[in-house]
Amino acid sequence: MSFFAPRQGHSAGEATTGWRIIRGRVPYFDDFSVHHHDGYEFFLHVRNGTYYQLGQQVFPLQDYQLLVVPPGQTHGLVSPHPLRDLEQLVVQVSTDLLEQLHFDGTTARTIIDRCCVQATTQLFLAPQDYLQLQKLAASIPPDGEALAPLERMEALGYLSVMLSRFCQAFSEARSLERQLAQDSLMQDGYNHLLERFAEDCSLEALAERFNISKFHLSHRFSETYGTSLHQFVVRCRVAYAQLLIRQGEPMMSVYYQCGFNDYSAFVRAFSRIVGVSPRAWRRQQQPPPAPPFLV
């Protein structure tokens, strides 16, 4: 697939101390220019775009996809053919302006870096969120030049709200990603324990296997499954011991196959969970003797 040749090094033309907003539908678009600039750009693709280049990555665009571009990052629309009825919302803000805006002693640039930079490219907004952003964008002049002080103050208020919406969206997406990654990790750990509970299942061994802190593993497992990792392993071992006992395995072989270090530890764990000792439980599983035959 061949794209229109991008024009490298093209400046986006942002104001050095302000902003630039591009919004709405473009009936015909063929001005493909992979470029970079000194400010931040939020690019919301609504519909009818094809591909986007961000750094060295080129990926297909989907409806209501939101991207953030940090200063100096090469980016831009690319396509194998001109686009028709492209709809987008582009917000470019200079680093100077973001350094000037402070909220509780923190600059807007710091907030954006913390929430958005190096964020996922797989962030999608709901259509109603896009409509709200469109209303905000309509209240802001396309650029920050030649505004009277009161007009600039009002425009900065709307712009700050819009930037906060972007930051909130990225923060929520990253939080969800972390939650999904943790849930996936716990599911992998759960499956691993079900399959290999008779092996070394110490916190240290599992933390090393899954490359996380043993304290985080312990806390996350308890939070997810409502029991400690150690208790879960012991219950798996006792359940397997019950199966082996039903199958007639010798008692001294059972504890070893289940992963207990010694027989006394096996008896204590089994008695605590089942309520009786392993030998007593075995007797309970044996059918009662048949009554004597009556002539």
N, C-alpha and C positions, 0 to 999 in steps of 0.2 A: 504494500500500500504506500503510495507516495503522497506526501502532504504538500500544500503550497509552501514554497521555500520561505522560512521565517526570516525576518530581517533582524539580525542580532544587534544588540547594543542600542536599540531604539529606546529613547526615553519616553516615559508615559506622560511627561509634561505636567507633573504635579506642581502645585504652588509650594515654594520652599517653606512657607510658614502657615499653610492652610490645608485645604482639602479639595477633593474633586469627586463628584458623584455622577455616575452614568446610569440611567435607569430606563426601563421600558422596552418596547419591542422595536427591532430593527428589521424592516421588510427585506433588505438585501445586504449581506455582509460578506466582504472578501478582503478586509484589511487585516490580514493575519500577520502579526508582528510579535515574535518572542522577544521580550524586552526585560529591563530591570530598572528600578529606580530606588531612591533613598528612603522612601517612606513605606508604610504598611498598606497592603491592599486586601480587602475582603471582596471576594468574587462569589456571587450567588448566581448559579446557572439555573434558570427557570425552565426553559424548554428550547429544543431545536438546535442546541450546540452538538458537536460531535466529539472532539478530542481536546484535551488540555495538556499543556506541557508545564511541569513544575520541576525546576532543576533539570535533571537528566531523565525524569520519569514522564512518560506520555501515557495517559489513560483515558478511557471513554467517559464522557460526562453523562450523568443521569439527571432527571428532573429534580429541581429543588436541592441541588448539591451545593454546599457551602465550603469554600476554600479560604485559607488565610495565607498570604504571601508576605514573608518578612523582608526587611530592607536588603537590597542587593541580590535577591533570589530571581533567577531567570524564570520567566513565566509567560503564558499567553495562550490564546485559542489557536488550535491548528486543525486543519481539515483537508480532506482530499478533494473538496469541492466547495464552492461558495455556499454560504448558509442563507436560508430564507426564514423570515419571521423569527429570528433569534431574539429571545427575551432574557434579560439579565439585569442584575443590580450590582454595580461596581462602586465600592467606596474606597478611595485612596486618601490617606491622612499622613501628613508629613511628620517626621520624627520630632522636629522642633515644636510643633503644636502639641504633640503628645507629652513632651517633656514639660511644657508649660502648664498643662492641666494636672492639678493635684487633687487627690481625694483622700482625706485623713492622713496627709503626709506622704502618700504614695502616688507616684506619677502614673498617668494613664498608660504610658509606654511599659512600665513595670507590670502593670496589671495585665496588659495584653500579652506580654512575653510569658507571664506565668500561666495564663489560661489558654492561649491559642497557639503560640509558636511551637513548632514540631508536633502539631496536633494531627489527628487523622485526616485523610482526604475522603473518608467514608462518612461524612456528616451530612445528614439530610434534614431539611426543615419541613414542617407540615405546611400545606398551602395557606392555612390561616396565619401562620407565623410570617410567611412571605408578605401577605397582604398588610399586616401591621407594619412591617419594615418599609413597604412601599409608601404607606401614609407618612411615616416618619421622614423618609427621603423626600417626599413632596413638600415637606415643611422646611427643608434646608436648601439654600441657594446652591446651584451646581458647583460653585467654588467659593473660596473664602476671601476673595479679593474685592476691594472697593465697597466694603460694607460700612455703614455707619456703626458707631459703638453699640447702640442698643440692638441693631439688627444682628450684629456679630454675636452679641451676648445671647440673644434668643436662638440663633442658629447653633451655637456651641452647646446650648442646652439640649436641643434635639439630637445633635450629633453624639453627645455623651450618652444619651439614652440608647441610641442605635448601637454604639460600640459596646455598651454594657450588655445588650441583647446578644450580640455576637459572642462576647466572652462567656456569658451564661450558657449559650448553646454548646460551645466547645468544652466548657467545664463539665457539663452534664454528660456529654458524649464520652469524655475521658474517664469519668467516674463509672459509667456503664461498662466501658471496655475493661477497666480494672476489675469490676465485679464479675464480669463474664470470664475473665482470665482466671480469677480466683476460683470461681465455681468450676471451671474446667479443670483446674489443678486439683480441687478437692474430689472431683469425680474420678480423675486419674488415680489419685491416692486411694480412694475407696475401692476401686476395681483392683488395684495392686494388692491391697490388704486381703480382699476376698480370695485372690488367687494364691497368695504367698504368705498367709498368716503364720504358717509353721516355720518360716525363716526368720532372720533377724529383722524385727519390726520396731526397733528402738527409734526414738525421736531422732537421734543422731544419724542413724543409717538412712531413714526416710528423708530427712532434711538434705542430706548429701545427695541422695538420688534425685530429688526434685529441685535441687539448687535453690533452696530458700532457707531462711532462718528457722531453727527448730522452735523458737518461741512463737513465730508467726504461724508455723504449721500447726502447733498445738492449739493456739487460740482460734485459728480459722476452722479447724476440724471440729472443735467443740461447738463453735457458733453454728456451723452448717448442719451437723448431725445430732446435736443435743447430747453428746457423750464424749468422754475423752478418748483420744486415740488408743491409749493403753486398755481402757475398758472394752473398746470395740474389738481389739485384737483378742483379748482374753475370752470374750463371748464367742468369737468365731472358733477359737480353739476348743472350747468346751462343747460347742454344738457338734464339731467334728468328732470329738471324743465320744459323744453319745452315739453317733453313727457307727463308729468302730466297735463300741461295746455291744451294740445290737447285732453286729456282724460276727461277734464271738472272738474278737481279737484279745490276746492275753493282756491283762491290765498293765503289766510292766512295759509292754510294747506300745500301748495306747498313748501314754504321756509323752513318749519320745517322738512319735509320729505327729503329735499335735504341736510340737515346738516348745514344750515346757522344759526347763533346765533340769529339774529333779522331780521325783515322784511326790514328795511332800508338798511342793508348790502346786502341782497338779491337783492333789486332793483338796487343798485349801480353796483353790479357785473353783473347782467343781462343786464343792459343798456350799460355797457362798452363793453361787448362781443357781444351782439346781435345788438346793435345800437339803440334800442328803449326800453321803459319800458316794464315790463311784461304785464301790462294791455293793452298797445298799441299793443303789439305783439299778444295778445289773439284776439283783434278785427280784426287784419289782417288775422287770421286763419279762422274767421267765413265767410261762403260763403255770397256773396252779396245778398240782397233781390231779389226775382224773379220780373221781370217786370210785371206791371198790365196786366191782361187778356184783350185783345182787342177783342171787339165784332165786 
